[in-house]
C-alpha cells in the first residue's frame, strides 16, 4: 500500500490536471508494478497478478490431508503385532468429542472409514480419502432420517432425498458409528480420483529397506 500511495503522491499534478483517464491509468499502473517489483523484489508479472486480483499460481490437482498414522495405530492395537504396537505406542490419535443422546462420544477419523456405508464397503482407504465428502444433515434431512428410523420406510426416505437433491445421493454411516450415524451423511465422488492426491501427514512413511520390516508391511 505504501508503494501505491507513493505513486499517487508523485502524480498529483497529472491527476488534478484533468488528463485523459485511460492514459493516466496506464501510467499509474505501470509505475505501481515497477515500484512493487523493486521494493518487494518480485517479478513484474507477479505484481500485475496481485494488482488485478488474480491467483499467483494454478494447479491441476487438489490435495487432501491424510493422517496415515491414525489408521496404522488402530490396526496395531487391534491385531497381535507386538513390534508394530511398539512403533506406534507414542502416537496419539486425534479424536473429536460429539454429543449423542446426552452422552459424549469420542469420534476418530478412522471410525469414518470403519463404519462407512454399505454402498462403499468395497472402496479402498486410499480412494475413500480421495473421494469422500462428509456433511452434517440439515434440520429437514435429520427429521426425515429419524422418521425413517421409526417407520423403516426406505421408499419414503428415497423420495424425500430425491426431492431435496436430484444429483447427489448421500448415504448414512453404519449404526455402530454412534457419533455420526444420525447427524451426518457421506457421498463419494469418484470423479475426484484422477485429480485428488492425499497429503500424507504424520512423518515419513516406513521404508522396506530400513527399520522394522513388520511395521512397514502392516503400514502398506
N, C-alpha and C positions, 0 to 999 in steps of 0.2 A: 504494500500500500504506500510505503514511503517513496518507492520508485515512481508509481503512478502520480502521486502528489507533486513530486519534483517536476515531472513532465508538464503537468498543467500549470505549475508556477512559472516555468520558463516561457510558456506560450500564452500568457495572459493577454498580451497586446493583440496577438492574432485572433484570440477568441472574442475579444471585445470589439475588434475592427469590423466584424460582420462579413468575413471572407466566406468563400464557398464552403458549405458544410461538409460535402463529400471530400474535398481536398484536404481540409484541415483535419478531418477524422483520420484519413490515411496517414497524414504526417504524425499525428499524435500516437496512433497505433504503432507505427514504425519506431518511433522514439521509445515507446514503452517496452517493446520487445528488445531493442538494443540495450536499454538500461537494465532490464531484468537479466539479460544474458551476461552482462558484465558483473553486476553486483552479486547475483546468485550463482554464478559460474555454471549456468545451464545453457544448453543449446537454444538457438532461436526457435526451432520447430517446437521444442518443449514449452517454451514461453508462450508461443502462439496458441498451442493447445490449451494451456491454462487460462489465457485471457478469453478464449472462445468458449470455455466451459466444456471442452471435450475430455474424454478419459486419456490418461497418459500411456495406456497400453491396451492391447486387445489380446484375448486368449480364446483358443478353440476348445478348451476343456474346463470343466468345473471340478473343484477339489472339495471333498467332504472329509471331516475329521474321523479317524478310526482309532479308538483306544484299544489296540490289539491285546495288551497285557490283561485287560479285564476278562477277556474270553479264555486266555491261557490259564489265568488264575482259577477261574471256575472249573475248567476241565481238570486242573491239577488236584483240586480239593475234592472232586467227585470221582476220581479214579485212583486206584492204588499205585501211584507213581511217586515213590519217595524222593527220588532225585529231583523230579520236576517240582514237587511241592517245596523242596528246599530252595529252589531257584526263585520261586515267586512268593516265598513266605513274607518278604519285606515289602510287598506291593499292596497298597490299599486300594480297593475298588471304589469307584465313585458311585455314591448312592443318592437317590432323590427320595425325600420323605413326602408321602401323599396321605390324604385323609380318606379312609374307606369305611363308611358306615360308622363314623365316630371314632374309629381307631386309626392310629398312624401305621402306615405300611411302608417298608423300605423297598424302593424300586431301583433296579440296576439296568443299564443298557443291555446287559446280557439277557435279562428277562424278556426284553422286547423280541429278541430272536428266538429264545427258547419257547416262548408261548405265542409265536406268530400264528396267523390264521391258517386254517387247514388248506385254504386255496394256495398258500405259499409254502407248503411243507417240503416241496422239492427244491426250493430256492436255496442256493448256497449262501454262506455267510458273506462272501465277497460281493455277490450280486445283491444281497439284502442291503449292505452298506451303500452300494451304488444307487439303488432304485427306490428304497423305502421312503415314504413320506407320511409321518405320523402327525395327526392333528387332533385337537380336542373337539369333542362333539359340541355343536351349538345347543342351545336350550331346547329347541324344537327337535333336533335329532336325538338328543338324550331322552326326551319324553317318548318319542316313537320307539326307541330301543327298549325302554323299560316296559312299555305296553306290550311289545313283542315277547318279552320275557314272561309276562303274565299269561298271555294268550297262546304263545308259541305259534303265531300265525305268520309263517315265513312269507307268504304271498303278500300280506298286508304291508309288511316291512319293506319288501322289494318295491312295491308300487309307490310307497311314500319316498323311498330313496330315489327312484327314478324321477319323481316329480320335483324333487329338490335339485337333482343334478343329473342331467341326461348324458353326460360324457364320462364321468369318473365313477366307478363302483368302488366304494370303500368297504373294508372288511373289519370285523371285530377280532380282537385277540382271543385266545382261549380263556375259558373261565378261571383257570388257575392263575392267570395274571390279574390278581386282585386289584392292584393299583390302577390299572388302565382298562380293564375289561368293559366297564360301563361308561367310562368317561372319554375314551379315545378310540379312534379308528385309524386304519392304515391302508395305504394304496401303494403298490409297487409299479412304477412307470419304467418298463423295461426298455423304453426308447433311450433312457439315460445311460445304458450300459456302455455305449461306444464313446461317450463324451464325458463321463464322470470317473474320476480317479480317487481312490481312497488315500488320504494323507495319514500315514501310519504315525501315531503318537505314542510316546512311552519309551523312547530309546530305540537303538538299532535292533533289527531282527537278529535272532541267533543264526550262526553260520554252521554249515555242515562240516567244515574242516577245522573248526576251533571251538573249544568249550565243551559243554555237556551234550553228548550225542542224543540222549533220551529227551532232553529238553527241546532240542532242535526238532526232533521227529514229532513230538507232541504239538509243538507250535505250528509246524507245517500242516 
